Amino acid sequence: MTATDINGDTYSFDVCSNCKSTCCQGANPPLTPKRKKIIAEFVRKRGAHVANLFVDKAYAHIASDSEEYCTFYSQKTGKCIIHEVKPETCVAGPITFDINLKNHKIEWFLKQSSICTFAQKLYEHKEKFNAHLKAAQPQILHLICELDAKSLSAILKIPEPETFKIGENELPRQVLKKLGIA
């Protein structure tokens, strides 16, 4: 793929649809109560037949099938059936985060090319990368502000292998308070 292959909004789909592995397998994107309602309503209105929508364990997330594929991933089409209302981390991908409890910062990470071809292609084109990062950060910030402390703490325990740090920002005060560090 060359820079001329990048075609705006469809770039991620073009790269992702040709990927041999999928971020839709084993990801378990976290959900706020509001996002669960939005997704459930979207599925109901579309008349989609999905047996299990969500799992509520250490944190709420989308259910998976027996092969750990997201219940909303169509293996037939290779597309997300809830693309218009998908979770914040799915929108932000391949950008991910961690919270540094010592310096009170949200740290931004990018998945390595070994697990995400899109990340590599995106990172090679700084203008596209910066635009994606600028769009991804508010999605993730919204998510961490809306999650309860128990869910957020559980998510922070999940390892994010094969990523590298791309930046950090101050953590919103409400998140510091929620985590009991303000």
N, C-alpha and C positions, 0 to 999 in steps of 0.2 A: 504494500500500500504506500502510495506517495502522497505528498501534500495536495496534489490535484484531485485525489480521491475523496477528500473531505468535502462533504456537501451539506453543511449546515445542520439542520435539525435531524436529518436522517443518519448522520454520521455514526452515532452510537448504535443505531439499529443495524446499519450495514456491517459494522465490525462485529457486534454481538451476535447477529444471526449466523455468522460464519464461524463462530467460536466452537471449539470442540469440548469445552467444559462450560458450565453455566453458573452464574452467580445466583440463579434461581434454585440451586440445589444446596441444601444444608445451611442456608443463610439465616433463617428465622428472624426476619426483620421485626423490630419492636413496634408495638402499637400503643397509642394513647386511646383512652375510651372514646374520644371524639373520632379518631381515625377508624376505629372499629365500627362505629355507627355509620360513618360515611361509606365504608366498604360494604357493609351489610345492606344498606339501602341501595347502593349501586348494583349489587348482585341481584337483589330482589327485583328492581326495576327492569333489569336486563333479562330476567327470567332464567338466569344461569342456574344449572343444577350442580351445586357443590355440596358434597356430603358434610365435610368438616371445614368451617371457616377459620376458627381461631383456637389457640391453645392458651390457657391461663395457668402457667406454672410459676417459675421464679419471676417471670415477666410475661405480659401478653404478647403473642406473636401470631403470625399466620400459620395455619396448620400445614403439614406436609403429607405427601403420600408415602407408600411403603419404600420408595426409592429416595426419600427425603427431598423430592421436588416440591416446590411451593404449590399449594393446592390451586393457585391461580395461574400457574404456568401451563400453557398448552403445549404438550410434546408434539402434537400434530402440526401446529403452525409455528412453534418456536416463539410464540408471543405471549405477553402478559394479558390476561383477559380483563384485568382491572387497571390497565395502564393509566387511564385518566385520573384515577384516585389512589394510585399505589402509595405505599408507605414512604415516609421521608427519606429513609436510608436507601431505598430503591432509587428514588429520584437523584439522590446525592452520589450514588455509586459511580465510580470506584473510590470516591473520597470517603474516608471514615474518620473516627475521632477517638480520643481518650480524654480523660480528665486527670490532670496532674493535681493531686490533693495537696502537695507540698507548696507549689507556687500559685495555686488557684487559677490555673489556665486551662482552657480547652486546647488540646493539641490536635492538629489536623494531619492526617496520614493519607497516602496514596498507595493503593495496592500495587505490588510489583508485577511486572509483565509475566512472570512465571505463573501467576494465577489470573491475570486479567489483561488480555490483549488490548482492550479498549484503553486501559490506563496507560499502557506504553505509547499507543498512537496519540492519545490526548496529550501526554507529557511532551512529546516531540514537537508539538505545535503550541507554543507558549500563549498565543492569543486565544486559541480555543480552550486551552487549559485554564487560563485566568478567568475566562468567561464562565466556564463550568464551575470552578471553585467559588466564584462570586455568587453563583446561583445555589450551589450546594450548602454553603455555610448557613444561610438563613433557614434552610430546611432542617438541618441537624440541630441548630440552636432552638428552633421551635419545638422539636421533639424533646430535647433534654429539659426544656422549661416546662413542658406539659406532663412529662412522666412523673410519677410519684417517686419518692426517695428509695423505696424498696426495689422498684423495677430498675431505676437508674443504677443503683448499687449492683444489682445482679448483672446488668449489661456490662458494667465496667470490669467485671471479673472474667469476661469472655476474651480469650486471647485473640489477637489479630495478627496472625503470622504473615510473613511475606508482605510487609508494608514498610514504607519509609516516611519519616516526618517531613512535612512540607511547610509547617508554620504553627503558630499558636496565637491565641487572643485571650484577653481577659475573660473570665467566666462571669456571666451575668450574676448579679448579687442574689437574685431569687434562687438560683441554683446553689450558690454557696450556702445560703440559709437552709435550703431543703436538705442538703447533705450534712448540715450541722458543722460547717467550717467557717461561718461568718459571725 
